[in-house]
Amino acid sequence: MASCGTGVTACILTLGLHRMGKTEVPVYDGSWTEWATELDLPMEGDESFFKNP
């Protein structure tokens, strides 16, 4: 699955993979922008990054 910050770069990566023969690569078009809005979804990393200002 391809993802990125907003979904745009994931589409470009998927196009490149498709041209290389990998045709079954899904795109999570909501990407991190959407995922981060759902507080009950898992995220790993530095806790200070995930806290609201």
Biopython code that builds the backbone (N, CA, C, O; Angstrom):
import numpy as np
from Bio.PDB.StructureBuilder import StructureBuilder

atoms = [
    (1, "MET", "N", (0.844, -1.163, 0.000)),
    (1, "MET", "CA", (0.000, 0.000, 0.000)),
    (1, "MET", "C", (0.892, 1.229, 0.000)),
    (1, "MET", "O", (1.871, 1.314, 0.742)),
    (2, "ALA", "N", (0.529, 2.175, -0.848)),
    (2, "ALA", "CA", (1.276, 3.433, -0.909)),
    (2, "ALA", "C", (0.524, 4.502, -0.131)),
    (2, "ALA", "O", (-0.697, 4.624, -0.230)),
    (3, "SER", "N", (1.273, 5.267, 0.639)),
    (3, "SER", "CA", (0.683, 6.404, 1.348)),
    (3, "SER", "C", (1.735, 7.494, 1.438)),
    (3, "SER", "O", (2.919, 7.261, 1.196)),
    (4, "CYS", "N", (1.283, 8.678, 1.787)),
    (4, "CYS", "CA", (2.195, 9.810, 1.954)),
    (4, "CYS", "C", (1.495, 10.815, 2.854)),
    (4, "CYS", "O", (0.638, 10.427, 3.648)),
    (5, "GLY", "N", (1.826, 12.062, 2.755)),
    (5, "GLY", "CA", (1.210, 13.073, 3.606)),
    (5, "GLY", "C", (-0.212, 13.408, 3.224)),
    (5, "GLY", "O", (-1.069, 13.566, 4.093)),
    (6, "THR", "N", (-0.478, 13.519, 1.913)),
    (6, "THR", "CA", (-1.814, 13.922, 1.462)),
    (6, "THR", "C", (-2.420, 13.004, 0.419)),
    (6, "THR", "O", (-3.608, 13.135, 0.120)),
    (7, "GLY", "N", (-1.667, 12.090, -0.143)),
    (7, "GLY", "CA", (-2.175, 11.173, -1.153)),
    (7, "GLY", "C", (-1.625, 11.422, -2.543)),
    (7, "GLY", "O", (-1.690, 10.541, -3.400)),
    (8, "VAL", "N", (-1.087, 12.602, -2.781)),
    (8, "VAL", "CA", (-0.601, 12.951, -4.117)),
    (8, "VAL", "C", (0.656, 12.163, -4.476)),
    (8, "VAL", "O", (0.717, 11.550, -5.542)),
    (9, "THR", "N", (1.649, 12.172, -3.603)),
    (9, "THR", "CA", (2.894, 11.456, -3.875)),
    (9, "THR", "C", (2.658, 9.956, -3.956)),
    (9, "THR", "O", (3.321, 9.269, -4.733)),
    (10, "ALA", "N", (1.731, 9.441, -3.169)),
    (10, "ALA", "CA", (1.415, 8.010, -3.216)),
    (10, "ALA", "C", (0.922, 7.608, -4.599)),
    (10, "ALA", "O", (1.237, 6.518, -5.077)),
    (11, "CYS", "N", (0.157, 8.474, -5.243)),
    (11, "CYS", "CA", (-0.326, 8.186, -6.600)),
    (11, "CYS", "C", (0.830, 8.136, -7.588)),
    (11, "CYS", "O", (0.863, 7.273, -8.465)),
    (12, "ILE", "N", (1.774, 9.054, -7.451)),
    (12, "ILE", "CA", (2.940, 9.072, -8.337)),
    (12, "ILE", "C", (3.779, 7.813, -8.132)),
    (12, "ILE", "O", (4.236, 7.204, -9.099)),
    (13, "LEU", "N", (3.981, 7.424, -6.870)),
    (13, "LEU", "CA", (4.733, 6.199, -6.581)),
    (13, "LEU", "C", (4.037, 4.975, -7.157)),
    (13, "LEU", "O", (4.688, 4.087, -7.707)),
    (14, "THR", "N", (2.721, 4.927, -7.031)),
    (14, "THR", "CA", (1.955, 3.792, -7.543)),
    (14, "THR", "C", (2.031, 3.728, -9.062)),
    (14, "THR", "O", (2.124, 2.639, -9.629)),
    (15, "LEU", "N", (1.992, 4.873, -9.726)),
    (15, "LEU", "CA", (2.144, 4.905, -11.181)),
    (15, "LEU", "C", (3.503, 4.341, -11.586)),
    (15, "LEU", "O", (3.598, 3.546, -12.521)),
    (16, "GLY", "N", (4.551, 4.756, -10.879)),
    (16, "GLY", "CA", (5.878, 4.227, -11.169)),
    (16, "GLY", "C", (5.952, 2.722, -10.965)),
    (16, "GLY", "O", (6.530, 2.011, -11.787)),
    (17, "LEU", "N", (5.373, 2.233, -9.878)),
    (17, "LEU", "CA", (5.350, 0.787, -9.627)),
    (17, "LEU", "C", (4.552, 0.059, -10.701)),
    (17, "LEU", "O", (4.936, -1.030, -11.127)),
    (18, "HIS", "N", (3.459, 0.644, -11.138)),
    (18, "HIS", "CA", (2.635, 0.041, -12.196)),
    (18, "HIS", "C", (3.444, -0.082, -13.485)),
    (18, "HIS", "O", (3.390, -1.109, -14.163)),
    (19, "ARG", "N", (4.181, 0.952, -13.814)),
    (19, "ARG", "CA", (5.012, 0.928, -15.026)),
    (19, "ARG", "C", (6.130, -0.110, -14.926)),
    (19, "ARG", "O", (6.641, -0.579, -15.943)),
    (20, "MET", "N", (6.509, -0.467, -13.686)),
    (20, "MET", "CA", (7.536, -1.484, -13.470)),
    (20, "MET", "C", (6.944, -2.887, -13.400)),
    (20, "MET", "O", (7.680, -3.859, -13.227)),
    (21, "GLY", "N", (5.613, -3.003, -13.532)),
    (21, "GLY", "CA", (4.983, -4.315, -13.530)),
    (21, "GLY", "C", (4.227, -4.670, -12.264)),
    (21, "GLY", "O", (3.557, -5.702, -12.224)),
    (22, "LYS", "N", (4.313, -3.845, -11.228)),
    (22, "LYS", "CA", (3.569, -4.080, -9.982)),
    (22, "LYS", "C", (2.214, -3.407, -10.119)),
    (22, "LYS", "O", (2.073, -2.228, -9.796)),
    (23, "THR", "N", (1.216, -4.139, -10.592)),
    (23, "THR", "CA", (-0.075, -3.528, -10.914)),
    (23, "THR", "C", (-1.098, -3.610, -9.789)),
    (23, "THR", "O", (-2.173, -3.021, -9.902)),
    (24, "GLU", "N", (-0.802, -4.309, -8.729)),
    (24, "GLU", "CA", (-1.767, -4.488, -7.637)),
    (24, "GLU", "C", (-1.340, -3.739, -6.377)),
    (24, "GLU", "O", (-1.307, -4.326, -5.296)),
    (25, "VAL", "N", (-1.019, -2.474, -6.498)),
    (25, "VAL", "CA", (-0.599, -1.665, -5.353)),
    (25, "VAL", "C", (-1.712, -0.675, -5.019)),
    (25, "VAL", "O", (-1.967, 0.243, -5.798)),
    (26, "PRO", "N", (-2.377, -0.842, -3.882)),
    (26, "PRO", "CA", (-3.442, 0.099, -3.515)),
    (26, "PRO", "C", (-2.872, 1.425, -3.009)),
    (26, "PRO", "O", (-1.738, 1.488, -2.533)),
    (27, "VAL", "N", (-3.669, 2.466, -3.120)),
    (27, "VAL", "CA", (-3.309, 3.792, -2.626)),
    (27, "VAL", "C", (-4.263, 4.158, -1.503)),
    (27, "VAL", "O", (-5.482, 4.110, -1.671)),
    (28, "TYR", "N", (-3.707, 4.520, -0.369)),
    (28, "TYR", "CA", (-4.535, 5.061, 0.714)),
    (28, "TYR", "C", (-4.594, 6.558, 0.473)),
    (28, "TYR", "O", (-3.705, 7.297, 0.898)),
    (29, "ASP", "N", (-5.640, 7.006, -0.208)),
    (29, "ASP", "CA", (-5.699, 8.395, -0.663)),
    (29, "ASP", "C", (-5.885, 9.403, 0.462)),
    (29, "ASP", "O", (-5.570, 10.580, 0.285)),
    (30, "GLY", "N", (-6.383, 8.978, 1.601)),
    (30, "GLY", "CA", (-6.469, 9.891, 2.739)),
    (30, "GLY", "C", (-5.110, 10.145, 3.365)),
    (30, "GLY", "O", (-4.849, 11.208, 3.927)),
    (31, "SER", "N", (-4.255, 9.145, 3.252)),
    (31, "SER", "CA", (-2.892, 9.173, 3.766)),
    (31, "SER", "C", (-2.814, 9.691, 5.198)),
    (31, "SER", "O", (-3.789, 9.601, 5.944)),
    (32, "TRP", "N", (-1.660, 10.234, 5.589)),
    (32, "TRP", "CA", (-1.453, 10.629, 6.984)),
    (32, "TRP", "C", (-2.331, 11.790, 7.410)),
    (32, "TRP", "O", (-2.645, 11.929, 8.592)),
    (33, "THR", "N", (-2.731, 12.623, 6.463)),
    (33, "THR", "CA", (-3.602, 13.747, 6.811)),
    (33, "THR", "C", (-4.919, 13.242, 7.386)),
    (33, "THR", "O", (-5.400, 13.770, 8.389)),
    (34, "GLU", "N", (-5.499, 12.234, 6.767)),
    (34, "GLU", "CA", (-6.752, 11.656, 7.254)),
    (34, "GLU", "C", (-6.518, 10.794, 8.494)),
    (34, "GLU", "O", (-7.247, 10.905, 9.480)),
    (35, "TRP", "N", (-5.503, 9.941, 8.441)),
    (35, "TRP", "CA", (-5.228, 9.006, 9.539)),
    (35, "TRP", "C", (-5.024, 9.751, 10.854)),
    (35, "TRP", "O", (-5.523, 9.322, 11.895)),
    (36, "ALA", "N", (-4.296, 10.855, 10.813)),
    (36, "ALA", "CA", (-3.960, 11.592, 12.035)),
    (36, "ALA", "C", (-5.168, 12.260, 12.679)),
    (36, "ALA", "O", (-5.114, 12.611, 13.858)),
    (37, "THR", "N", (-6.256, 12.444, 11.936)),
    (37, "THR", "CA", (-7.446, 13.071, 12.517)),
    (37, "THR", "C", (-8.256, 12.100, 13.360)),
    (37, "THR", "O", (-9.099, 12.524, 14.151)),
    (38, "GLU", "N", (-8.015, 10.814, 13.204)),
    (38, "GLU", "CA", (-8.729, 9.783, 13.958)),
    (38, "GLU", "C", (-7.889, 9.397, 15.172)),
    (38, "GLU", "O", (-6.941, 8.622, 15.048)),
    (39, "LEU", "N", (-8.223, 9.923, 16.321)),
    (39, "LEU", "CA", (-7.399, 9.721, 17.514)),
    (39, "LEU", "C", (-7.373, 8.286, 18.016)),
    (39, "LEU", "O", (-6.479, 7.928, 18.784)),
    (40, "ASP", "N", (-8.333, 7.444, 17.604)),
    (40, "ASP", "CA", (-8.352, 6.059, 18.075)),
    (40, "ASP", "C", (-7.536, 5.120, 17.179)),
    (40, "ASP", "O", (-7.427, 3.932, 17.486)),
    (41, "LEU", "N", (-6.964, 5.622, 16.084)),
    (41, "LEU", "CA", (-6.137, 4.786, 15.216)),
    (41, "LEU", "C", (-4.706, 4.746, 15.744)),
    (41, "LEU", "O", (-4.224, 5.728, 16.307)),
    (42, "PRO", "N", (-4.022, 3.606, 15.563)),
    (42, "PRO", "CA", (-2.673, 3.479, 16.119)),
    (42, "PRO", "C", (-1.648, 4.326, 15.370)),
    (42, "PRO", "O", (-1.691, 4.449, 14.146)),
    (43, "MET", "N", (-0.720, 4.909, 16.140)),
    (43, "MET", "CA", (0.429, 5.633, 15.599)),
    (43, "MET", "C", (1.596, 5.391, 16.532)),
    (43, "MET", "O", (1.425, 5.324, 17.749)),
    (44, "GLU", "N", (2.771, 5.259, 15.967)),
    (44, "GLU", "CA", (3.967, 5.060, 16.772)),
    (44, "GLU", "C", (4.953, 6.173, 16.488)),
    (44, "GLU", "O", (5.023, 6.692, 15.374)),
    (45, "GLY", "N", (5.702, 6.529, 17.492)),
    (45, "GLY", "CA", (6.730, 7.547, 17.326)),
    (45, "GLY", "C", (6.853, 8.383, 18.580)),
    (45, "GLY", "O", (6.347, 8.018, 19.641)),
    (46, "ASP", "N", (7.522, 9.494, 18.449)),
    (46, "ASP", "CA", (7.716, 10.425, 19.552)),
    (46, "ASP", "C", (6.362, 10.999, 19.956)),
    (46, "ASP", "O", (5.694, 11.636, 19.141)),
    (47, "GLU", "N", (5.951, 10.781, 21.204)),
    (47, "GLU", "CA", (4.629, 11.225, 21.666)),
    (47, "GLU", "C", (4.409, 12.716, 21.489)),
    (47, "GLU", "O", (3.284, 13.143, 21.228)),
    (48, "SER", "N", (5.449, 13.514, 21.624)),
    (48, "SER", "CA", (5.283, 14.962, 21.498)),
    (48, "SER", "C", (4.827, 15.349, 20.096)),
    (48, "SER", "O", (4.208, 16.398, 19.917)),
    (49, "PHE", "N", (5.120, 14.527, 19.110)),
    (49, "PHE", "CA", (4.700, 14.799, 17.736)),
    (49, "PHE", "C", (3.188, 14.692, 17.582)),
    (49, "PHE", "O", (2.595, 15.411, 16.777)),
    (50, "PHE", "N", (2.557, 13.800, 18.348)),
    (50, "PHE", "CA", (1.136, 13.523, 18.199)),
    (50, "PHE", "C", (0.245, 14.372, 19.094)),
    (50, "PHE", "O", (-0.979, 14.306, 18.978)),
    (51, "LYS", "N", (0.826, 15.161, 19.976)),
    (51, "LYS", "CA", (0.019, 15.986, 20.878)),
    (51, "LYS", "C", (-0.414, 17.260, 20.180)),
    (51, "LYS", "O", (0.335, 17.839, 19.393)),
    (52, "ASN", "N", (-1.635, 17.691, 20.478)),
    (52, "ASN", "CA", (-2.130, 18.951, 19.920)),
    (52, "ASN", "C", (-1.442, 20.120, 20.609)),
    (52, "ASN", "O", (-1.160, 20.060, 21.806)),
    (53, "PRO", "N", (-1.166, 21.196, 19.849)),
    (53, "PRO", "CA", (-0.494, 22.360, 20.463)),
    (53, "PRO", "C", (-1.382, 23.063, 21.466)),
    (53, "PRO", "O", (-0.970, 24.054, 22.068)),
]
sb = StructureBuilder()
sb.init_structure("model")
sb.init_model(0)
sb.init_chain("A")
sb.init_seg("    ")
for serial, (resi, resn, name, xyz) in enumerate(atoms, 1):
    if name == "N":
        sb.init_residue(resn, " ", resi, " ")
    sb.init_atom(name, np.array(xyz, "f"), 0.0, 1.0, " ", f" {name:<3s}", serial, name[0])
structure = sb.get_structure()
